[in-house]
Amino acid sequence: MEINSKAILNKAIEVGKMKACDTTKLALLITSTIESAILSAKATGNAQDYVDVIEELIEHIERKR
């Protein structure tokens, strides 16, 4: 069984842990943001760049609760 971020988001909505939203778009945002954070940290050599982006992403996702 393949697990993907959209399925996880759908399950979170199903069990009432998240407000209904477009999980396809949110999953794409999550994936794109993480990939970009990795690239940015590699480009700058500063791991804090990754941490900062992920913290912002977490705040965004938590607002969906």
C-alpha distances in whole Angstrom, upper triangle without the diagonal:
4,6,10,13,14,11,13,16,16,15,18,20,19,20,23,23,23,25,24,24,23,19,19,22,21,18,20,23,21,20,23,25,23,24,27,28,27,29,32,32,32,35,37,36,36,33,34,34,30,30,32,30,27,30,30,27,26,29,28,25,27,29,27,27
4,6,10,11,9,11,14,14,14,17,19,18,20,22,22,22,24,22,22,20,17,16,19,18,15,17,20,18,16,19,21,20,20,24,24,23,26,28,29,29,31,34,33,33,30,31,30,27,27,29,27,24,27,27,24,23,27,25,22,25,27,24,25
4,7,8,7,7,11,11,11,13,16,16,17,19,18,18,20,20,19,18,14,14,17,16,12,15,17,15,14,17,19,17,18,22,22,22,24,26,27,27,30,32,31,31,27,29,28,24,24,26,24,21,23,24,20,20,23,22,19,21,23,21,21
4,6,5,6,9,10,11,13,15,15,17,19,17,17,19,18,16,15,11,11,13,12,9,11,13,11,10,14,15,14,15,18,19,19,21,24,24,25,27,29,29,28,26,26,25,22,22,24,21,18,21,21,17,17,21,19,16,19,21,18,19
4,5,5,6,9,10,11,12,14,15,17,15,14,16,15,13,12,9,9,11,9,6,9,10,8,8,12,13,12,14,17,17,18,20,22,23,24,26,28,28,27,24,24,23,19,20,21,18,15,18,18,14,14,17,15,12,15,17,15,16
4,5,5,6,9,10,11,12,14,15,14,13,14,12,11,9,6,6,9,8,5,8,11,10,10,13,15,15,16,19,20,21,23,24,25,27,29,30,31,30,27,27,25,22,23,23,20,18,20,19,16,16,18,16,13,16,17,14,16
4,5,5,6,9,10,10,12,14,14,13,15,13,13,12,8,9,12,11,9,12,14,13,13,17,18,17,19,22,23,23,25,27,28,29,31,33,33,32,29,29,28,25,25,26,23,20,22,22,18,18,20,18,15,17,19,16,16
4,5,5,6,9,10,11,12,11,11,13,13,13,13,9,11,13,11,9,13,14,12,13,16,17,16,18,21,21,22,24,26,26,28,30,31,31,30,27,27,26,23,22,23,21,18,19,20,16,15,18,16,13,14,17,14,14
4,5,5,6,9,10,11,9,8,10,9,9,9,6,9,11,8,8,11,12,11,13,16,16,16,18,20,21,22,25,26,26,28,30,31,32,30,27,27,25,22,22,22,20,17,18,18,14,14,15,14,10,12,14,10,11
4,5,5,6,9,10,10,9,10,8,9,9,7,9,12,10,10,13,15,14,15,18,19,19,22,24,24,25,28,29,30,32,34,35,35,34,31,30,29,26,26,26,23,21,22,21,18,17,19,17,13,15,16,12,13
4,5,5,6,9,9,9,11,11,12,13,10,13,15,13,13,16,17,16,17,21,21,21,23,26,26,27,29,31,31,33,35,36,36,35,31,31,30,27,26,27,25,22,23,23,19,18,20,18,14,15,17,14,13
4,5,5,6,5,6,8,9,11,12,10,13,15,13,12,16,17,15,17,20,20,20,23,25,24,26,28,29,30,32,34,35,35,33,30,29,28,25,24,25,22,20,20,20,17,15,16,15,12,12,14,10,9
4,6,5,6,5,6,6,8,10,9,13,14,12,13,17,17,16,19,21,21,22,24,26,26,28,30,31,32,34,36,37,37,35,32,31,30,27,26,26,24,22,22,21,18,17,17,16,12,13,13,10,9
4,6,8,8,9,9,11,13,12,15,17,15,16,19,20,19,21,24,24,24,27,29,29,30,33,34,35,37,39,40,40,38,35,34,33,30,29,30,27,25,25,25,22,20,21,19,16,16,17,13,12
4,6,8,10,11,14,16,14,18,20,17,18,21,22,20,22,25,25,25,28,30,30,31,34,35,35,37,39,40,40,38,35,34,33,30,29,29,27,24,24,24,22,19,20,20,16,16,17,14,12
4,6,7,9,12,15,14,18,19,17,18,21,21,20,23,25,25,25,28,30,29,31,34,34,34,37,39,39,39,37,34,33,32,30,28,28,26,24,23,23,20,18,18,17,14,13,14,11,9
4,7,10,12,15,13,17,18,15,16,19,19,17,20,23,22,22,25,27,26,28,31,31,31,34,36,36,36,34,30,29,29,26,24,25,23,20,19,19,17,15,15,15,11,10,11,9,6
4,6,8,11,11,14,15,12,13,17,16,15,18,20,20,20,23,25,24,26,29,29,30,32,34,34,35,32,30,28,27,25,23,23,21,19,18,18,15,13,13,12,9,8,9,6,4
4,6,10,10,14,14,12,14,17,16,16,19,21,21,22,25,26,26,28,30,30,31,34,35,36,37,34,32,30,29,27,26,25,23,21,20,19,16,15,15,13,10,10,9,6,6
4,7,8,12,12,11,13,16,16,16,19,21,21,22,25,26,26,29,30,31,32,35,36,37,38,36,33,32,30,28,27,26,24,22,22,20,18,17,17,14,12,13,12,8,9
4,6,9,9,8,11,13,13,14,16,18,18,20,22,23,24,26,28,28,30,32,33,34,35,33,31,30,28,26,25,25,22,20,21,19,16,16,16,13,11,13,11,8,10
4,6,6,6,9,10,11,12,14,16,17,19,20,21,22,25,26,27,29,31,31,33,34,33,31,30,28,25,26,25,22,20,21,19,16,17,17,14,12,15,14,11,14
4,5,5,6,8,10,10,12,14,15,16,18,19,21,22,24,25,27,28,30,31,32,31,28,28,26,23,24,23,20,18,20,18,15,15,17,14,11,14,14,11,13
4,6,5,6,9,10,11,12,14,16,17,18,20,21,23,24,26,27,28,30,31,30,28,28,26,23,24,24,20,19,21,19,16,17,19,16,14,17,17,14,17
4,5,5,6,9,10,10,12,14,15,16,18,20,21,22,24,26,26,28,30,28,27,26,24,21,22,22,18,17,19,17,14,16,17,13,12,16,15,13,16
4,5,5,6,9,10,10,12,14,15,16,18,20,21,22,24,25,27,28,26,24,24,21,19,19,19,16,14,16,14,11,12,13,10,9,12,12,10,13
4,5,5,6,8,10,11,12,14,15,17,18,20,21,23,24,26,27,26,23,23,21,18,19,19,16,14,16,15,12,13,15,12,10,14,15,13,15
4,5,5,6,8,10,11,12,14,15,16,18,20,21,22,24,25,25,23,23,20,18,19,19,15,15,17,16,12,14,16,14,13,16,17,15,18
4,6,5,6,8,10,10,12,14,15,16,18,20,21,22,23,22,21,20,17,15,17,16,12,12,14,12,9,12,13,10,10,14,14,13,16
4,6,5,6,9,10,11,12,14,15,17,18,20,21,22,21,18,18,16,13,14,14,11,9,12,11,7,9,12,10,9,12,14,13,15
4,5,5,6,9,10,11,12,14,16,17,18,20,21,20,18,19,16,13,15,16,12,11,14,14,10,13,15,14,13,16,18,17,19
4,6,5,6,8,10,11,12,14,15,16,18,20,19,18,18,15,13,15,15,11,11,15,13,11,14,16,14,14,18,19,18,21
4,5,5,6,9,10,10,12,14,15,16,18,17,15,15,12,10,12,11,8,8,11,10,8,11,13,11,12,15,16,17,19
4,5,5,6,9,10,11,12,14,16,16,15,13,13,11,8,10,11,8,7,11,11,9,11,14,13,13,16,18,18,20
4,5,5,6,9,10,11,12,14,15,15,14,15,12,10,13,14,10,10,14,14,12,15,17,16,16,20,21,21,24
4,5,5,6,9,10,10,12,14,13,13,13,10,9,12,12,9,10,14,13,12,15,17,16,17,20,21,22,24
4,5,5,6,9,10,11,12,11,9,10,7,5,8,9,6,7,11,11,10,13,15,15,16,19,20,21,23
4,5,5,6,9,10,10,10,9,11,8,6,9,11,9,10,13,14,13,15,18,18,19,21,23,24,26
4,6,5,6,9,10,11,10,12,10,9,12,13,11,13,16,16,16,18,21,20,21,24,25,26,28
4,5,5,6,8,8,9,10,7,7,11,11,9,12,15,15,15,18,19,19,21,23,25,26,28
4,5,5,5,5,5,7,5,5,9,10,10,11,14,15,15,18,20,20,21,23,25,27,29
4,6,5,7,8,11,9,9,12,14,13,15,17,18,18,21,23,23,24,27,29,29,31
4,6,8,10,12,10,11,14,15,14,16,19,19,20,22,24,24,26,28,30,31,33
4,5,8,10,8,10,13,13,14,16,18,18,20,22,23,24,26,28,29,31,33
4,6,9,9,10,12,14,15,16,18,19,20,22,24,25,26,28,30,32,33
4,5,6,8,9,11,12,14,15,17,18,20,21,23,24,26,27,29,31
4,5,5,7,9,10,11,13,15,16,17,19,20,22,23,25,27,28
4,5,5,6,9,10,10,12,14,15,17,18,20,21,23,25,26
4,5,5,6,9,10,11,13,14,16,17,19,20,22,24,26
4,5,5,6,9,10,11,12,14,15,17,18,20,22,23
4,6,5,6,9,10,10,12,14,15,16,19,20,22
4,6,5,6,9,10,11,13,15,16,17,19,21
4,5,5,6,9,10,11,12,14,16,17,19
4,5,5,6,9,10,10,12,14,16,17
4,5,5,6,9,10,11,13,15,16
4,5,5,6,9,10,11,13,15
4,5,5,6,9,10,11,13
4,5,5,6,9,10,11
4,6,5,6,9,10
4,6,5,7,10
4,5,5,7
4,5,5
4,5
4
